[in-house]
């Protein structure tokens, strides 16, 4: 199949997307298949929001196809410290994003396909969407043993998860999105989706671990492009529309007015971390100092991503009382974030007495505190 980013096609799409909702009644009908030319997770999630908020889905259902550079995507009501290894994400320069739908945490890279089915709320049917994906896979490779579970996952060989599902149901519009593992980096996937943080208690929605497998492992001749094309073909058949994919640029304000503001919002600390449900940490830091190991108990309450309550049970004489009090005061109300904590403790260190042993103790404590984040 040939993708069609022609001027005529783009002008037609611009007319369809930019027309106010009332304007779809006379011109827009049937289905529409769109693929993002961007691999940026924030831009692609913003497209989902834009279509959900702006398109009239009464007459025009939409399939949105997209792939991302390495990223971890958490559900709207999840806790990133509970779901993934944030330190490893920072080391590997892997993005963290919070989507507006529920569900669990997923790892994306270019070996993972993302599919979003947009309909009215009345027509929303995730099981039918997943059956469409399975039918497309079977048409492409009849020997594949793939089926949909009652949990709305797609399993390969009755055991390995190759697709997970999440959804957003608005007042009148809805979307269901799912992943499809083609040739993702499973080593990175398993590493980043393993939280190292101890003593964390949260009511946030937890992910359900599962064994995963790439379709490429089952059939090395499969590619992401082949899978995208097969799914688009099946979608076109079921909606009785022409089999072509329209390419869009998620940064194009002429096509998607206001899209860049949506993208910026999804990147903010306040959205990615600040929307985390309230949680607490109760843990013990085993700090090696000189020839001994000190046990330091830490208890924190974190709300909207900020430290609301902070208690650090230090050995007597470890820090001067005034400095300890200033540390607690500085941390309370600050972001539960290594960068902000580093900046605050560095500022406090400048006003510490010029004592080498005191500075060593201070740095050791702060390094261990930052490891909690």
C-alpha positions as CSV (number, residue, x, y, z in Angstrom):
1,X,0.0,0.0,0.0
2,X,1.2,3.5,-0.8
3,X,0.8,6.2,1.8
4,X,-0.7,9.4,0.5
5,X,0.6,12.7,1.9
6,X,-0.3,14.5,-1.3
7,X,-1.3,18.2,-1.3
8,X,-4.8,17.3,-2.4
9,X,-5.2,14.8,0.4
10,X,-3.8,17.2,3.0
11,X,-6.0,20.0,1.9
12,X,-9.0,17.7,2.2
13,X,-8.0,16.5,5.6
14,X,-7.4,20.1,6.7
15,X,-10.9,20.9,5.6
16,X,-12.4,18.0,7.5
17,X,-10.4,18.5,10.7
18,X,-10.7,22.3,10.9
19,X,-14.4,22.5,10.1
20,X,-16.5,23.1,13.3
21,X,-18.4,20.1,14.5
22,X,-21.6,21.3,12.9
23,X,-19.8,21.4,9.6
24,X,-19.3,17.6,9.4
25,X,-22.9,16.9,8.9
26,X,-22.8,17.6,5.2
27,X,-19.3,16.5,4.2
28,X,-17.8,14.1,6.7
29,X,-18.9,10.5,6.8
30,X,-17.4,7.0,7.0
31,X,-14.0,6.2,8.4
32,X,-10.7,7.9,8.4
33,X,-7.2,6.4,8.8
34,X,-4.5,8.8,10.1
35,X,-0.8,8.1,10.8
36,X,1.5,10.4,12.7
37,X,4.8,11.4,11.0
38,X,6.2,12.1,14.5
39,X,7.8,9.7,16.9
40,X,7.4,12.0,19.9
41,X,5.2,10.6,22.6
42,X,3.9,13.9,23.8
43,X,2.9,15.1,20.3
44,X,1.1,11.8,19.6
45,X,-0.8,11.8,22.9
46,X,-1.8,15.4,22.1
47,X,-3.3,14.3,18.8
48,X,-5.5,11.8,20.7
49,X,-6.7,14.7,22.9
50,X,-7.3,16.9,19.9
51,X,-9.3,14.4,17.9
52,X,-11.3,13.5,21.0
53,X,-12.0,17.2,21.8
54,X,-12.6,18.6,18.3
55,X,-13.8,16.1,15.8
56,X,-17.5,15.2,15.3
57,X,-17.4,11.4,15.6
58,X,-21.1,11.0,14.8
59,X,-20.4,10.7,11.1
60,X,-16.7,10.0,10.9
61,X,-14.9,7.3,13.0
62,X,-11.1,7.5,13.1
63,X,-8.2,5.1,13.4
64,X,-5.0,6.8,14.5
65,X,-1.7,4.9,13.9
66,X,1.4,6.1,15.7
67,X,4.8,4.9,17.0
68,X,7.1,6.5,19.5
69,X,10.8,6.7,20.3
70,X,11.7,5.1,23.6
71,X,9.1,6.2,26.3
72,X,7.3,4.9,29.3
73,X,3.6,5.8,29.3
74,X,1.6,5.6,32.5
75,X,-2.1,5.7,33.0
76,X,-3.9,8.8,34.2
77,X,-4.3,7.5,37.8
78,X,-0.9,5.8,38.2
79,X,2.1,6.5,40.4
80,X,5.4,6.7,38.3
81,X,7.6,5.8,41.3
82,X,5.5,2.7,41.8
83,X,5.4,1.7,38.1
84,X,8.9,2.2,36.7
85,X,12.6,2.8,37.4
86,X,12.8,6.6,37.1
87,X,16.6,6.7,37.7
88,X,17.1,4.3,34.8
89,X,14.8,6.4,32.6
90,X,16.9,9.4,33.3
91,X,20.1,7.5,32.6
92,X,18.9,6.2,29.3
93,X,17.1,9.5,28.3
94,X,13.8,7.6,28.0
95,X,10.8,9.9,28.2
96,X,8.0,9.5,30.8
97,X,4.5,10.5,29.8
98,X,1.1,10.3,31.5
99,X,-1.8,9.7,29.2
100,X,-5.4,10.8,29.8
101,X,-6.8,7.3,29.7
102,X,-6.8,4.8,32.6
103,X,-5.1,1.4,32.5
104,X,-1.5,0.3,33.2
105,X,2.0,1.3,32.3
106,X,3.5,0.4,28.9
107,X,6.9,0.7,27.3
108,X,7.0,2.2,23.8
109,X,9.8,2.2,21.2
110,X,9.8,2.0,17.4
111,X,9.2,-1.8,17.6
112,X,5.8,-1.1,19.3
113,X,2.7,0.0,17.4
114,X,0.0,2.1,18.9
115,X,-3.6,2.1,17.6
116,X,-6.3,4.5,18.7
117,X,-9.9,3.8,17.7
118,X,-12.2,6.9,17.9
119,X,-16.0,6.6,18.0
120,X,-18.9,8.2,19.7
121,X,-19.5,6.9,23.2
122,X,-22.5,5.0,22.0
123,X,-20.5,3.1,19.4
124,X,-17.5,2.4,21.6
125,X,-16.7,-1.3,21.6
126,X,-13.2,-2.3,22.5
127,X,-13.7,-6.0,22.0
128,X,-14.7,-5.4,18.3
129,X,-11.6,-3.3,17.8
130,X,-9.3,-6.0,19.2
131,X,-11.0,-8.6,17.1
132,X,-10.3,-6.4,14.1
133,X,-6.6,-6.4,15.0
134,X,-6.6,-10.2,15.4
135,X,-8.3,-10.7,12.1
136,X,-5.7,-8.5,10.4
137,X,-2.9,-10.5,12.0
138,X,-4.5,-13.8,10.9
139,X,-4.9,-12.4,7.3
140,X,-1.3,-11.5,7.3
141,X,0.0,-14.7,8.9
142,X,-2.7,-17.4,9.2
143,X,-0.5,-19.6,11.4
144,X,-0.3,-17.1,14.2
145,X,-2.1,-18.3,17.4
146,X,-3.6,-15.0,18.6
147,X,-6.8,-14.3,20.5
148,X,-8.5,-11.7,22.7
149,X,-8.9,-12.3,26.4
150,X,-11.7,-11.2,28.7
151,X,-9.3,-8.6,30.1
152,X,-9.1,-7.1,26.6
153,X,-5.5,-8.2,26.0
154,X,-4.3,-10.0,22.9
155,X,-2.3,-13.1,23.6
156,X,0.2,-15.0,21.4
157,X,0.3,-18.8,21.9
158,X,-2.2,-18.6,24.7
159,X,0.3,-17.2,27.1
160,X,2.4,-14.2,25.9
161,X,0.8,-10.7,25.9
162,X,1.4,-8.8,22.7
163,X,-1.2,-6.1,23.2
164,X,-2.7,-4.1,26.2
165,X,-5.7,-1.8,26.2
166,X,-6.8,1.5,27.8
167,X,-9.6,3.9,27.0
168,X,-11.1,7.3,27.6
169,X,-14.9,7.7,27.7
170,X,-16.0,11.3,27.3
171,X,-19.6,12.7,27.5
172,X,-20.2,12.0,23.8
173,X,-16.9,10.9,22.4
174,X,-14.6,8.0,23.2
175,X,-11.4,6.4,22.3
176,X,-9.8,3.0,22.8
177,X,-6.1,2.6,22.3
178,X,-4.0,-0.5,22.3
179,X,-0.4,-1.5,21.7
180,X,1.0,-4.2,19.5
181,X,4.5,-5.6,20.1
182,X,6.3,-6.3,16.9
183,X,10.0,-5.9,17.7
184,X,10.4,-3.9,20.9
185,X,13.5,-4.1,23.0
186,X,12.3,-6.5,25.7
187,X,15.4,-6.1,27.8
188,X,14.9,-2.4,28.2
189,X,11.1,-3.0,28.6
190,X,11.6,-5.3,31.5
191,X,14.3,-3.1,33.1
192,X,12.4,0.2,33.1
193,X,9.1,-1.3,34.2
194,X,10.6,-2.6,37.4
195,X,10.3,-0.2,40.3
196,X,13.3,-0.2,42.7
197,X,11.6,2.1,45.2
198,X,11.0,0.5,48.6
199,X,8.4,1.3,51.3
200,X,6.0,3.0,49.0
201,X,2.2,2.9,49.8
202,X,-0.3,4.2,47.3
203,X,-3.9,3.8,46.2
204,X,-2.9,4.5,42.6
205,X,-3.9,2.0,40.0
206,X,-1.2,-0.7,39.8
207,X,-0.2,-2.4,36.6
208,X,-0.6,-6.2,36.3
209,X,2.7,-7.9,35.2
210,X,2.5,-10.2,32.3
211,X,4.9,-12.3,30.1
212,X,5.4,-10.6,26.8
213,X,6.6,-11.6,23.4
214,X,7.3,-9.9,20.1
215,X,5.5,-11.0,17.0
216,X,9.0,-10.8,15.3
217,X,10.1,-13.7,17.6
218,X,7.3,-15.8,16.2
219,X,7.9,-14.8,12.6
220,X,11.1,-12.8,11.8
221,X,9.7,-11.7,8.4
222,X,7.1,-9.4,10.1
223,X,7.8,-5.7,10.3
224,X,6.0,-2.8,12.0
225,X,5.1,-1.4,8.5
226,X,3.5,-4.7,7.5
227,X,1.4,-4.8,10.7
228,X,0.3,-1.2,10.3
229,X,-0.7,-1.8,6.7
230,X,-2.6,-5.0,7.5
231,X,-4.6,-3.3,10.3
232,X,-5.4,-0.3,8.1
233,X,-6.6,-2.6,5.4
234,X,-8.9,-4.5,7.7
235,X,-10.2,-1.3,9.2
236,X,-10.9,0.1,5.7
237,X,-12.7,-3.1,4.7
238,X,-14.9,-3.1,7.8
239,X,-15.8,0.6,7.3
240,X,-16.1,0.3,3.6
241,X,-13.7,3.1,2.8
242,X,-10.6,3.5,0.5
243,X,-7.5,1.7,1.8
244,X,-5.1,4.5,2.3
245,X,-3.4,6.2,5.3
246,X,-3.3,9.9,5.6
247,X,-0.1,11.3,7.1
248,X,-0.3,14.2,9.6
249,X,2.2,16.3,11.4
250,X,1.2,16.6,15.1
251,X,2.9,20.0,15.3
252,X,0.9,21.5,12.4
253,X,-1.2,24.3,14.0
254,X,-3.0,25.0,10.7
255,X,-4.3,21.5,10.6
256,X,-4.8,21.1,14.4
257,X,-5.3,24.5,16.0
258,X,-4.2,24.6,19.6
259,X,-2.2,21.3,19.3
260,X,1.1,22.7,20.5
261,X,-0.5,23.9,23.8
262,X,-1.8,20.4,24.4
263,X,1.6,19.0,23.7
264,X,3.3,21.4,26.1
265,X,0.8,20.6,28.9
266,X,1.5,16.9,28.6
267,X,5.3,17.6,29.1
268,X,4.9,19.6,32.3
269,X,6.1,18.3,35.6
270,X,2.7,19.2,37.1
271,X,0.9,16.8,34.7
272,X,3.5,13.9,34.5
273,X,4.3,13.8,38.3
274,X,1.9,16.3,39.9
275,X,-1.2,14.3,39.0
276,X,0.1,11.3,41.0
277,X,-2.5,10.2,43.6
278,X,-1.3,10.9,47.2
279,X,1.2,8.3,48.5
280,X,3.5,7.7,51.4
281,X,7.1,6.4,51.9
282,X,8.2,4.5,54.9
283,X,11.7,3.1,54.5
284,X,15.0,2.6,56.2
285,X,18.2,4.0,54.7
286,X,21.3,1.9,55.4
287,X,24.1,4.4,55.2
288,X,27.7,3.2,55.3
289,X,29.8,5.8,57.1
290,X,33.4,5.1,58.1
291,X,33.4,1.7,59.7
292,X,29.7,1.4,60.6
293,X,26.3,1.2,58.9
294,X,23.7,3.6,60.2
295,X,20.0,3.0,59.9
296,X,18.0,6.1,59.1
297,X,14.2,5.8,59.1
298,X,12.5,8.1,56.6
299,X,8.7,8.8,56.5
300,X,7.1,11.0,53.9
301,X,3.7,11.9,52.7
302,X,3.6,13.1,49.1
303,X,0.6,14.9,47.6
304,X,0.4,16.3,44.0
305,X,4.0,15.2,43.7
306,X,5.1,17.5,46.5
307,X,6.4,16.5,50.0
308,X,3.6,17.3,52.4
309,X,5.1,15.7,55.5
310,X,8.8,14.8,56.1
311,X,10.4,13.0,59.1
312,X,14.0,11.7,59.1
313,X,15.0,9.8,62.2
314,X,18.7,10.5,62.5
315,X,21.2,9.3,65.1
316,X,21.9,11.9,67.8
317,X,24.6,14.4,67.0
318,X,24.6,13.4,63.3
319,X,23.6,16.9,62.4
320,X,23.2,20.1,64.4
321,X,19.6,20.4,65.5
322,X,19.2,23.8,63.7
323,X,20.6,22.3,60.4
324,X,18.3,19.3,60.7
325,X,15.3,21.5,61.2
326,X,16.3,23.7,58.3
327,X,16.5,20.5,56.1
328,X,13.0,19.4,57.1
329,X,11.6,22.9,56.5
330,X,13.3,23.1,53.1
331,X,12.0,19.7,51.9
332,X,8.5,20.2,53.1
333,X,6.4,21.6,50.2
334,X,9.1,20.9,47.7
335,X,8.8,18.7,44.6
336,X,9.5,15.0,45.2
337,X,12.2,15.3,42.6
338,X,16.0,14.7,42.6
339,X,16.8,18.0,40.8
340,X,14.8,20.2,43.1
341,X,16.0,18.3,46.2
342,X,19.6,18.6,45.0
343,X,19.2,22.3,44.5
344,X,17.7,22.9,47.9
345,X,20.3,20.8,49.9
346,X,23.2,22.4,47.9
347,X,21.9,25.9,48.9
348,X,21.7,24.7,52.6
349,X,25.2,23.3,52.4
350,X,26.6,26.8,51.6
351,X,25.5,28.1,55.0
352,X,26.7,25.0,56.9
353,X,29.7,25.5,59.3
354,X,32.9,24.8,57.4
355,X,33.5,21.4,59.0
356,X,34.7,18.6,56.7
357,X,33.1,15.8,58.7
358,X,29.8,17.6,58.9
359,X,29.9,18.2,55.2
360,X,30.6,14.5,54.6
361,X,27.6,13.5,56.8
362,X,25.4,16.0,55.1
363,X,26.3,14.8,51.6
364,X,25.9,11.2,52.5
365,X,22.4,11.8,53.9
366,X,21.3,13.9,50.9
367,X,22.6,11.4,48.4
368,X,20.6,8.7,50.1
369,X,17.5,10.9,50.2
370,X,17.8,11.6,46.5
371,X,18.0,7.9,45.8
372,X,14.4,7.6,47.1
373,X,13.3,9.8,44.2
